[in-house]
Amino acid sequence: MQKLLQLPVNAVNIVKGVQGVTQGQEEALSPVLTPDSGPQNWYSAVQPEELRHLRSGGTGGGGWGRGHDDLKEMLDSNKDSLKLEAMKRIVAMIARGKNASDLFPAVVKNVACKNIEVKKLVYVYLVRYAEEQQDLALLSISTFQRGLKDPNQLIRASALRVLSSIRVTIIVPIMMLAIKEAASDMSPYVRKTAAHAIPKLHSLDPEQKDQLIEVIEKLLADKTTLVAGSVVMAFEEVCPDRIDLIHKNYRKLCNLLIDVEEWGQVVIINMLTRYARTQFLNPNINESLLEENSEKAFYASDDEEEEDKKAEPATLAKRKPYVMDPDHRLLLRNTKPLLQSRNAAVVMAVAQLYFHLAPKAEVGIIAKALVRLMRSHSEVQYVVLQNVATMSIKRRGMFEPYLKSFYIRSTDPTQIKVLKLEVLTNLANETNISTILREFQTYIKSMDKDFVAASIQAIGRCATNIGEVRDTCLNGLVQLLSNRDELVVAESVVVIKKLLQMQPEQHSDIIKHMAKLIDNIQVPMARASILWLIGEYCEHVPKIAPDVLRKMAKSFTNEEDIVKLQIINLAAKLYLTNSKQSKLLTQYVLNLAKYDQNYDIRDRARFIRQLIVPTDKSGALSKYAKKLFLALKPAPVLESPFKDRDHFQLGSLSHLLNAKAAGYQELPNWPESAPDPSVRNVEIPDWSKCSSRKDRKEKKVEKPFYSDSEGESGPTESADSGNCESDSGSGSASASGSDESGSGSESEESGEETESDEEEEDEEEEKKKRKKLDKTKAKKQAEESAERCTIHTIHQISCIINFDQFDMNKITSVFSQTLAPSGSIKMYELLHRIKGEGLAVEYCFSRQPFSPEPNMVAVQIQFTNNTNSETKNLHIEDPRLQSGMRIREFAEIDVLAAGESVTVVMGIDFCDSTQAANFQLCTHTRKFFVSIQPPVGELMTPAFLTENDFKKEQGKLMGMNEILEKLTLGEKCVNEHVIVERVTATANLSRVPCGSDKECRFAGKTVSSGCLVLVTVTTKEGGGAQLTVNCEKMLIGTMLVKDILQALSQ
Amino acid sequence: MPVLDITLKDNALIMIHSLFLINNAGDLFLEKHWKSVISRSVCDYFFEAREKAVEPDNVPPVIRTPHHYLINIYREKIFFVSVIQTEVPPLFVIEFLHRVAETFQDYFGECSESTIKDNVVIVYELLEEMLDNGFPLATESNILKELIRPPTILRSMVNTITGSSNVGETLPTGQLSTIPWRRAGVKYTNNEAYFDVVEEIDAILDKSGTTVFAEIQGVIDACVKLSGMPDLTLSFMNPRLLDDVSFHPCVRYKRWESERVISFVPPDGNFQLMSYHISAQNLVAIPVYVKQNISFFETGSSGRLDITVGPKQTMGKTVEGLVVTVHMPKVVLSANLNATQGTYNYDPVTKILVWDIGKLNPQKLPNLKGSLSLQSGAPKPEENPSLNIDLKIQQLAISGLKVNRLDMYGEKYKPFKGVKYVTKAGKFQVRT
């Protein structure tokens, strides 16, 4: 920043030139400003000590003028210390909300000050007042424009930041230019700043939107974690509806997510939630159908119901089983670890993502994390509890195990208590109700009366929802009627009234008891409730009711309005049922009401009189008066205020307020059929940038017949088809998929077999070429980038094909070249055709991750039917395995026609041992005992490490875990490439970039337990070499050493 | 009340528009705007809610006004009131405000009105760096400290004399690296790494002493002063104990998931490495028992109080810092008690009885006994006060969690390592 300070010498000159003018302006300005000045002595104070003691209420002292002169003088002085002091005081003024705008000219020229702190404070001032003093603010622009060109990235960034914060419309073009330039800056930090500047410019001039969207599109493609959060924030603010911009970046965002800074994570997760709602199918679509009948009351939300209705005809036809889009799965998987974040906002964001997007069975994992947040600050608790309350209505089972975490402490703030109570009530069911009621009983004794009232209501709700406990609750509540605290009694009355409405016949004694209470209870709501009850059920208490009316008639004039209305109601009902005793009383009450102050009451009295007292004028309605007044009223439904709140995106402000906040983006409903998933496919990163592409091309020229077409077009193509398949997702997809993939890989393999001789030669040629290339080019760099490129590609590809092993085969065969340069995968015989009576079975370790269970080794099995009849029902039976080992069988092959071959993939968890897996291979007629024994090198998968990581990991695996072996290289092991090839052929490892050309490094992980396996081959002069293997599993290490030794010394 | 809304014209989405700091007495003593200025009259809505809530912690964290939303937190007797105009996850703002308060605490030793007023310029600079256009920018303490140096007595003296600044002279590079929480080029002569395992017992015991609910909330606070870029691995003897964990962003989730070790490149200085949660009730030992009898008589406006505290499951360690707090019903005027150990104090205004016992002696159990006098004529209170217990046990993590070892990679020197265990009572309540 020092540099930035030194820059604008002529900016100062400009200011000096203008100064004369500005001073004139200022004089004109100050009288206007004077009136709203607050504590003036603030400004005249020189001692920082004094500043401190000033309070906003301080009374005025010395004049404005003098203080300002002081400050201006200080700002004009040559001493940085004085300038700094002045700026500090000015900032203090701003902080306290005082107007300091008239100092603008004096301050702005210090934008070129050399002192970094003065400069910073000037920035603070500038950003605050530029809007009001646009012309003068322009003077500072050149400083920032120059800063934008500085070689130091931090200066470029800070210049852009301040420039974009100055809200002056004239500079919009400058800002636009600066943002565009910064968006393609080398430094990710500057690009991040550019992303931050986008919303600023957008709010300043919304007409720039289209241009800004272009910049956003560009920045969205950025691959650094630093930029990701900021650009998504810009996206959300400028063009949240342009969901099409996200497609191509979706997978990248998912993969970067864990490394993005926490605030960015929140923004990205919220955006991806919305995205997923538009692009994927509802994972619960089938379950919600099943539930519709049985548990609709609890679970089905509005939108689901609607959807179900629409879906119903479709179900009647034939429902396809739901298959989750791999991209949908990717999002769920990559957000899950963030539940462990220390940042409550991130945890909440993931929780809402799971709530809105995950299959029902998986939503449960968020409960634990949310319960953890309850330990946080009370504000966090408040927000989390609101969301838990909504969730607990829809997915009650999720929080049931954590019931006790919602128990209330007397020290909780009332608002937290009430929310916890809400959650407890939502969680109540037949099994836990007794515990909950016992807990509620202690709450009723609390000193916090609002909370007690809420507890009583909660008991009432439990009683209505769970029939078994209704009587217990009612009895408990009746006991509360004798409570000393009137509020408690009143609340109980209100709740009892609601409960009684459900079964009034059985409880006339309670009604009688309550009738007695009317003498003592003063709370209007409670009185009104009692009167209503008596009126409604006056037939159950025929003797008491008229007496109550008599008492009430006496006190009518002193009652609250709601009580008066209920008195009128009571009178009317009694008149209709027992006119003999109550006729006069009713007349009296109605007369009182006729002259009441409140027009509602006068109105009601008039209306009722017309209805119930038959006169000549009264119309036909009075005949039905009894039916009108004493109609059976449905019992009130006591339901949670959080019901159906989940139509708002959880965790949002709108959800909290239960009202749409400005700028709220509605969470879209799931689409009925998934949009084209291929839009998310990304072009495979440009091969031309890495050396392997060159190799490929050369190779292609030499051997146009060998796998070239697949090599080039394979990834994108097969990825497409893969996704389509998973979407159509029919039950038979797996079978047909396996067929396809079988033929695909088969053709390739057969090609390999026949051409294996040629291949060796070709490879040698290729090596020579490569060697030349390496020598001419900066070898190390090229290799490194190649490595990275490969990793990247694989990463992306594996995203595309995730969870669909059949696609995996097709695609990954393409990569076998990059991964294992040897290209040829060794086939082993499982069943000879003679022994198998015409059925030949071969297997190989395809070296692809076995996606259904990542800790299994994928074994590719090829069946060839050499007979002239069909073989049916090929499947595995009776596996006999060492303890811990597991097999994942391939789907049964229904028919294998004569002369045909088919390839399937099965997974075996060898538990990182070379023990054989024995099982029976069955056809419709025969069973064959077979066994698969893996070479140690196949028990691992490549791990991608950087040179540093490798060294670090190696450092951890010293001593017992390290095995050193000297060897003499075989005749053919003339160069590095042969070594690489031999090692990768022996073991499924990946190459680790290395600075020295005497060393080759490889890394892998054991499939089952994920232990690192590190291999180093150091070549020495004269064909000698040293092999180092570092692995925590010593047995694996030893065996691997043996195998590699053999491979290298051949 | 009308709000002078000068910002209506720009309806741009922005997360945090403005921040107001308000003390307990309702004085607004600092304001900061990240965009155009919003009149402080918007705070009137807050004051209204504040008045309604009676207790400061009952102020709703989100308040709706006609044009804005106010999201506030209450910390260290200061309300941090932020002004929001559009939809934003409330937790996002709340979490950020707490981060601001923590940063102040980190910088000034405490986060109080007076320290904020004293350091108003640094506060302003910090707020400027932490939010850009309302969106969090640099919230990591390590980076902030590179940008703006925290005040020290020495520096403030030097500054007043020489007029030099507290702004970093060199440009921070932390923001640029992939590990934004650590600054580059850290150097110490004594390399040391200390870890404090602090466990708090949250429990509710009922009248008879049975545990209604108990869990352990643990944190591991670290003070790491190591040169260079150390890569640390912390492993536990019994990681399976940890039921639910959350980590500082520096911790590698993957390694925890696969190997149950905490692998991380630490920030420089003090930070909270992780927090955890042990909810299995059978694992939670309750270190003390409380025998209590608080009763009020029907007549005579008086009551009796008798509390005895004794050790229960202390794992052979001494219980220290034992304090019993009782929130008495409003009608209790005074208490005439006798404590066999420690001192008691009854505040008739807040109705809080505090009995500071100190160290618990298992041979001679502390007892507090005596009479309470009630407001005459008032009915006997129906509610029973609950007891809150505070205690401390040194050298013990009550869950039994033990750090196995700390390994360092990436640097050559041998650091000095240390682990300390402490158990405290968290929200430990005994119902009566």
Chai-1 contact restraints between the chains, C-beta under 6 A:
chainA,res_idxA,chainB,res_idxB,connection_type,confidence,min_distance_angstrom,max_distance_angstrom,comment,restraint_id
A,R52,B,K117,contact,1.0,0.0,6.0,A-B,restraint_1
A,R52,B,D118,contact,1.0,0.0,6.0,A-B,restraint_2
A,D80,B,G163,contact,1.0,0.0,6.0,A-B,restraint_3
A,S81,B,G163,contact,1.0,0.0,6.0,A-B,restraint_4
A,L84,B,G163,contact,1.0,0.0,6.0,A-B,restraint_5
A,K88,B,V121,contact,1.0,0.0,6.0,A-B,restraint_6
A,V91,B,V121,contact,1.0,0.0,6.0,A-B,restraint_7
A,V91,B,Y124,contact,1.0,0.0,6.0,A-B,restraint_8
A,A92,B,V120,contact,1.0,0.0,6.0,A-B,restraint_9
A,A95,B,L30,contact,1.0,0.0,6.0,A-B,restraint_10
A,A95,B,V120,contact,1.0,0.0,6.0,A-B,restraint_11
A,A95,B,Y124,contact,1.0,0.0,6.0,A-B,restraint_12
A,G97,B,E31,contact,1.0,0.0,6.0,A-B,restraint_13
A,G97,B,R40,contact,1.0,0.0,6.0,A-B,restraint_14
A,I116,B,V167,contact,1.0,0.0,6.0,A-B,restraint_15
A,E117,B,S165,contact,1.0,0.0,6.0,A-B,restraint_16
A,E117,B,V167,contact,1.0,0.0,6.0,A-B,restraint_17
A,K120,B,V167,contact,1.0,0.0,6.0,A-B,restraint_18
A,V124,B,E128,contact,1.0,0.0,6.0,A-B,restraint_19
A,L154,B,L171,contact,1.0,0.0,6.0,A-B,restraint_20
A,Y189,B,L176,contact,1.0,0.0,6.0,A-B,restraint_21
A,H196,B,D132,contact,1.0,0.0,6.0,A-B,restraint_22
A,K200,B,N133,contact,1.0,0.0,6.0,A-B,restraint_23
A,S203,B,D10,contact,1.0,0.0,6.0,A-B,restraint_24
A,S203,B,A12,contact,1.0,0.0,6.0,A-B,restraint_25
A,M233,B,F135,contact,1.0,0.0,6.0,A-B,restraint_26
A,E237,B,L13,contact,1.0,0.0,6.0,A-B,restraint_27
A,W263,B,P136,contact,1.0,0.0,6.0,A-B,restraint_28
A,V266,B,F92,contact,1.0,0.0,6.0,A-B,restraint_29
A,P337,B,Y253,contact,1.0,0.0,6.0,A-B,restraint_30
A,Q340,B,V245,contact,1.0,0.0,6.0,A-B,restraint_31
A,Q340,B,S246,contact,1.0,0.0,6.0,A-B,restraint_32
A,Q340,B,F247,contact,1.0,0.0,6.0,A-B,restraint_33
A,R342,B,S246,contact,1.0,0.0,6.0,A-B,restraint_34
A,R342,B,H248,contact,1.0,0.0,6.0,A-B,restraint_35
A,N343,B,E95,contact,1.0,0.0,6.0,A-B,restraint_36
A,A344,B,L91,contact,1.0,0.0,6.0,A-B,restraint_37
A,A344,B,E95,contact,1.0,0.0,6.0,A-B,restraint_38
A,A345,B,P89,contact,1.0,0.0,6.0,A-B,restraint_39
A,A345,B,L91,contact,1.0,0.0,6.0,A-B,restraint_40
A,A345,B,F92,contact,1.0,0.0,6.0,A-B,restraint_41
A,A345,B,E95,contact,1.0,0.0,6.0,A-B,restraint_42
A,M348,B,L91,contact,1.0,0.0,6.0,A-B,restraint_43
A,K368,B,D244,contact,1.0,0.0,6.0,A-B,restraint_44
A,R372,B,D244,contact,1.0,0.0,6.0,A-B,restraint_45
A,R372,B,H277,contact,1.0,0.0,6.0,A-B,restraint_46
A,R375,B,Q217,contact,1.0,0.0,6.0,A-B,restraint_47
A,H377,B,H98,contact,1.0,0.0,6.0,A-B,restraint_48
A,S378,B,D57,contact,1.0,0.0,6.0,A-B,restraint_49
A,E379,B,P61,contact,1.0,0.0,6.0,A-B,restraint_50
A,E379,B,I73,contact,1.0,0.0,6.0,A-B,restraint_51
A,E379,B,I94,contact,1.0,0.0,6.0,A-B,restraint_52
A,V380,B,I94,contact,1.0,0.0,6.0,A-B,restraint_53
A,Y382,B,P61,contact,1.0,0.0,6.0,A-B,restraint_54
A,V383,B,P90,contact,1.0,0.0,6.0,A-B,restraint_55
A,V383,B,L91,contact,1.0,0.0,6.0,A-B,restraint_56
A,K404,B,F213,contact,1.0,0.0,6.0,A-B,restraint_57
A,Y407,B,I204,contact,1.0,0.0,6.0,A-B,restraint_58
A,Y407,B,F213,contact,1.0,0.0,6.0,A-B,restraint_59
A,R409,B,K427,contact,1.0,0.0,6.0,A-B,restraint_60
A,R409,B,Q429,contact,1.0,0.0,6.0,A-B,restraint_61
A,S410,B,S386,contact,1.0,0.0,6.0,A-B,restraint_62
A,P413,B,D57,contact,1.0,0.0,6.0,A-B,restraint_63
A,P413,B,N58,contact,1.0,0.0,6.0,A-B,restraint_64
A,T414,B,N58,contact,1.0,0.0,6.0,A-B,restraint_65
A,Q415,B,N58,contact,1.0,0.0,6.0,A-B,restraint_66
A,T442,B,R431,contact,1.0,0.0,6.0,A-B,restraint_67
A,K445,B,E383,contact,1.0,0.0,6.0,A-B,restraint_68
A,M447,B,E383,contact,1.0,0.0,6.0,A-B,restraint_69
A,R484,B,P379,contact,1.0,0.0,6.0,A-B,restraint_70
A,R484,B,E382,contact,1.0,0.0,6.0,A-B,restraint_71
A,G651,B,P89,contact,1.0,0.0,6.0,A-B,restraint_72
A,L653,B,E87,contact,1.0,0.0,6.0,A-B,restraint_73
A,L653,B,V88,contact,1.0,0.0,6.0,A-B,restraint_74
A,L653,B,P90,contact,1.0,0.0,6.0,A-B,restraint_75
A,S654,B,E87,contact,1.0,0.0,6.0,A-B,restraint_76
A,L656,B,V62,contact,1.0,0.0,6.0,A-B,restraint_77
A,L656,B,P90,contact,1.0,0.0,6.0,A-B,restraint_78
A,L657,B,R64,contact,1.0,0.0,6.0,A-B,restraint_79
A,A661,B,E87,contact,1.0,0.0,6.0,A-B,restraint_80
A,A662,B,T86,contact,1.0,0.0,6.0,A-B,restraint_81
A,G663,B,L13,contact,1.0,0.0,6.0,A-B,restraint_82
A,G663,B,T86,contact,1.0,0.0,6.0,A-B,restraint_83
A,G663,B,E87,contact,1.0,0.0,6.0,A-B,restraint_84
A,Y664,B,E87,contact,1.0,0.0,6.0,A-B,restraint_85
A,K952,B,Y409,contact,1.0,0.0,6.0,A-B,restraint_86
A,G955,B,Y409,contact,1.0,0.0,6.0,A-B,restraint_87
A,G1010,B,S258,contact,1.0,0.0,6.0,A-B,restraint_88
